[in-house]
Each structure stands twice: as C-alpha cells, then as structure tokens.
Amino acid sequence: MELLQGIIADKYNADFKISAWTIGELVQSALDNVVAVRMIRDGRNPRFFQTMKEQYPLSNEEKNQIGLSIEDFLDKIERLDIRPVGTGIEDYSDMRDFAFNYGIEAPDALHLSIAGYLDCEFFLTTDKRLIDKKIKEIQVMLPPTFDRLPYVRRRSKEDG
C-alpha cells in the first residue's frame, strides 16, 4: 500500500506498468478470497480449498461486489497513468527459460517474461520466494526496497 501511496504522491521518477495477466490474477485472488472466507465460516479446513471451492458458487451480489472493486482499482490506476498492457509476447522461450533456469512456476515466469518484453528494469513483488531466486535478467524486489533506491525517487523541494 505504501508503494501505491508513493505513486499517488508522484514520489518516483519511474513509469509503472501492470499487465493484463496481473489483473487476471487479482480477479482470481478476489474470487478465491470470498470462497475461502465462506469455507472457514462453515468450519471447513482451507487446506482442501482447491478440491472444495467448486462447492461454493458465488452469489450474484458477491460477483457484483468483486466486479465493482476491480473496476474501482482499474479506475484508480488509470488516473495515475498506469494502464494494463497486454503480454505482447509471441515467443514464450523467455518464460520457459525463467521456469527452467530458476525453478519458478509458470505464472511467475510469465510475469517476468512480460516485464522483460516491456523492458522493465524492476519487477516489484511481495513474493519473497521469487526474490530469493536472484533473477539475473531483471531486478526483482520488494516495494519497500524499491522505495529506498535514491535514483528512482523524485527530488523533493526539501532535498534542495
């Protein structure tokens, strides 16, 4: 959340991008969260989430609320001049290489491939396991680490 606040405050001398793939993951995460909460309320063990989630169809109200939340998020990032970009990838060899060379799962490999295709210098994530892989092709880091980089921050009037 601090990263988003920094973007809103125009704190960074950087262009931020978000992929359509990431938006898809946000939608899936929101859907899964609603189902997981309902399962836990029913006393079900979340360890069996993947096998049981089909037993918990979303109500129209839940679907509408998730849809409104995603639309609100997209409106906010658009006002910040962050627009979802397509993958643009025609050759998935980078994805394969990320998966093979670093032992990461396909979704993370796709994220990194998209970042590479878009010539991103940084890939920001909260996934410590991905950071620990020490990816050579792109700087993978936590948002607070990015925030501490002096060359990505705009000079404020207080800085002189």
C-alpha positions as a printed Julia matrix, in Angstrom:
160×3 Matrix{Float64}:
   0.0     0.0     0.0
   2.92    2.34    0.66
   4.04    1.95   -2.95
   0.62    3.0    -4.21
   0.67    6.0    -1.87
   4.09    6.94   -3.25
   2.82    6.66   -6.82
  -0.19    8.83   -5.94
   2.16   11.43   -4.39
   4.29   11.4    -7.59
   7.25   10.33   -5.47
   9.02    8.29   -8.13
  10.82    9.13  -11.33
   9.6     5.92  -12.92
   6.93    4.6   -15.27
   4.8     1.9   -13.71
   3.14   -0.85  -15.72
   0.68   -3.56  -14.86
   0.0    -6.5   -17.15
  -3.36   -7.87  -18.13
  -2.11  -11.14  -16.65
  -1.73   -9.41  -13.26
  -5.27   -8.04  -13.49
  -6.44  -11.6   -14.12
  -4.59  -12.8   -11.04
  -6.18  -10.01   -8.97
  -9.63  -11.11  -10.1
  -8.88  -14.74   -9.27
  -7.48  -13.77   -5.89
 -10.61  -11.76   -5.07
 -12.84  -14.68   -6.11
 -10.8   -17.18   -4.11
 -10.77  -14.92   -1.05
 -14.57  -14.75   -0.92
 -14.82  -18.53   -1.24
 -12.11  -19.14    1.4
 -13.86  -16.88    3.91
 -17.14  -18.75    3.38
 -15.39  -22.13    3.76
 -13.74  -21.09    7.02
 -17.07  -19.78    8.35
 -18.53  -23.21    7.58
 -15.75  -24.82    9.64
 -14.01  -26.3     6.59
 -10.26  -26.73    6.52
  -8.74  -24.28    3.99
  -6.1   -26.9     3.21
  -8.71  -28.51    0.97
  -9.57  -25.26   -0.78
  -8.67  -26.36   -4.32
 -10.78  -29.5    -4.17
 -13.74  -27.89   -2.41
 -14.02  -24.44   -3.93
 -16.45  -25.6    -6.62
 -18.92  -26.4    -3.84
 -19.09  -22.68   -3.08
 -20.51  -20.86   -6.1
 -20.52  -17.08   -5.74
 -23.8   -15.24   -5.38
 -24.68  -12.51   -7.86
 -24.13   -9.98   -5.07
 -20.61  -11.32   -4.41
 -19.81  -11.28   -8.13
 -21.07   -7.71   -8.43
 -19.05   -6.57   -5.4
 -15.87   -8.14   -6.76
 -16.55   -6.59  -10.17
 -17.04   -3.15   -8.61
 -13.85   -3.49   -6.57
 -11.81   -4.44   -9.64
 -13.33   -1.59  -11.67
 -12.55    0.84   -8.83
  -8.94   -0.38   -8.79
  -8.63   -0.03  -12.57
 -10.08    3.5   -12.42
  -7.55    4.47   -9.74
  -4.56    3.15  -11.63
  -5.77    4.77  -14.86
  -5.92    8.15  -13.09
  -2.28    7.52  -12.14
  -1.48    6.89  -15.82
  -0.88    3.2   -15.18
  -2.66    1.21  -17.83
  -2.84   -2.55  -18.13
  -0.73   -3.78  -21.02
  -1.14   -6.99  -22.96
   1.53   -9.61  -22.87
   2.76   -8.77  -26.37
   4.74  -11.98  -26.22
   4.82  -14.17  -29.29
   7.83  -16.25  -28.32
   7.48  -17.89  -24.92
  11.06  -19.11  -24.74
  11.84  -16.5   -22.06
   9.04  -17.89  -19.92
  10.4   -21.39  -20.37
  13.93  -20.19  -19.55
  12.79  -18.43  -16.37
  10.93  -21.56  -15.28
  13.8   -23.92  -16.1
  16.74  -21.77  -15.0
  15.28  -20.54  -11.72
  12.85  -23.32  -10.83
   9.88  -20.99  -10.69
   6.29  -21.77  -11.58
   4.8   -20.81  -14.93
   2.7   -17.83  -13.7
   5.77  -16.16  -12.16
   7.82  -16.99  -15.24
   5.13  -15.36  -17.39
   5.16  -12.22  -15.22
   8.93  -11.95  -15.6
   8.72  -12.58  -19.35
   6.17   -9.8   -19.72
   8.37   -7.45  -17.68
  11.3    -8.32  -19.91
   9.26   -7.79  -23.06
   8.27   -4.34  -21.76
  11.93   -3.52  -20.98
  11.2    -3.08  -17.28
  14.23   -2.51  -15.11
  12.45   -3.62  -11.93
   9.89   -6.24  -11.04
   8.15   -5.46   -7.76
   6.61   -8.31   -5.8
   5.76   -9.32   -2.27
   6.71  -12.93   -3.05
   9.89  -13.46   -1.04
  10.47  -16.84   -2.69
  10.72  -15.15   -6.08
  13.1   -12.53   -4.71
  15.3   -15.26   -3.21
  15.77  -16.8    -6.69
  18.24  -13.98   -7.54
  16.94  -13.46  -11.07
  19.76  -12.01  -13.2
  17.72  -10.63  -16.1
  15.67   -8.14  -14.07
  15.89   -6.64  -10.59
  13.22   -8.41   -8.53
  12.49   -6.71   -5.23
  10.01   -5.83   -2.53
   8.23   -2.48   -2.92
   9.96   -1.05    0.21
  13.36   -1.92   -1.32
  12.37   -0.06   -4.48
  11.24    2.89   -2.36
  14.72    3.15   -0.8
  16.52    3.42   -4.15
  17.63    7.05   -4.37
  17.73    7.16   -8.16
  14.05    6.25   -8.59
  12.79    8.95   -6.24
  11.99   12.42   -7.45
  13.95   15.14   -5.74
  11.66   17.0    -3.39
  11.96   20.68   -2.56
  13.25   19.67    0.87
  16.13   17.78   -0.83
  17.38   21.03   -2.28
